[in-house]
Amino acid sequence: MPHYVCDFIDDSNWHKTKEEVKTRTFDTEESAKEWFKAQFPGKNLEFTGFHRTERYATIWVDCDGKSIGEITRRPNEGEKYFTS
């Protein structure tokens, strides 16, 4: 089963500890979207749907017309990157 990792453009996971990134990691796409909604209550968020990038399938997240982050669908160890 894949997992879904949320990342902000202005507060990237590259600068987070493994433990901090775990708090942004979810078992379902819907849970990941709900996490973003909880970070921006009352805001109109738009989710692009998955697009294939160099490594992961990615949903970009926009808020009020501005790109704020992404959700990447990542495989578990030993799985291919682009499983359906």
N, C-alpha and C positions, 0 to 999 in steps of 0.2 A: 504494500500500500504506500502511495506517495504521501508526503506531508507538505504543508504550505507555510511559507515563511514570509512574514510581513516586513517591509523595510521602508523607511522614510528617506526621501532624497536629502533633506537637511540634517538628518540624524542617522547616518548610515550604520548598518550592522557591521561594517568593516571596523568601526571604532568601538564595538561592544564586546563584552566578554562572552564566552560560550554560554554562561548561565543567563545573561541578559537576552541573548538571541533565543534561548529556549522559551522565554516569556512571550516571544513573538512568533512562535511555531505552533501550528495547529494540525489536527487530523483531517479536517475538512475545509473545502473552499469556503463554505458558508460561515464557518467559525472565524476564518481569517477576515472575511468581509465584515463580520460583526465587530471584530476587534478594531478595525479602522473606523467604523461608525461610532464606536464608543470613545475614540480619541477626538472625534469632531462632532459632538452632539448638536443636533439641529441644523447641521450643514448638509448641503446637497452634494453627495459624493457620486462620482461616476466611475464604473468599473468597465474596462475595455473588453473584457473577454480574453481568453488566452491567446497569446501569440508566441510563436517559437522564436527564441533568441539563440545566441551562440551556444549556450549551455542548457538553459531551462525554459520551460513554458512559463510565460509571464503575463500577468494582468497588471496594467498600469492603472493607477488610481488618481483621479483628478478631483479637486475641491474648488468650487466656484471658478472653473475654467483654468485652474493652475494645477500642473502636475505636482503631486505631493509624495508619491511613493509607488510601491509595487508589491505584488504578491507573486512569489515564485513557487511553482509546483516542483518539488524535488523528490527524486526517487530514494527509497531506502537503499542501504548498502547492497550492492550486487545486482540492482535493477538497472534497466536501461533508462536513459534520461527521458525519452519521449514515449512513455507507455500511455495508453488511453485509459 
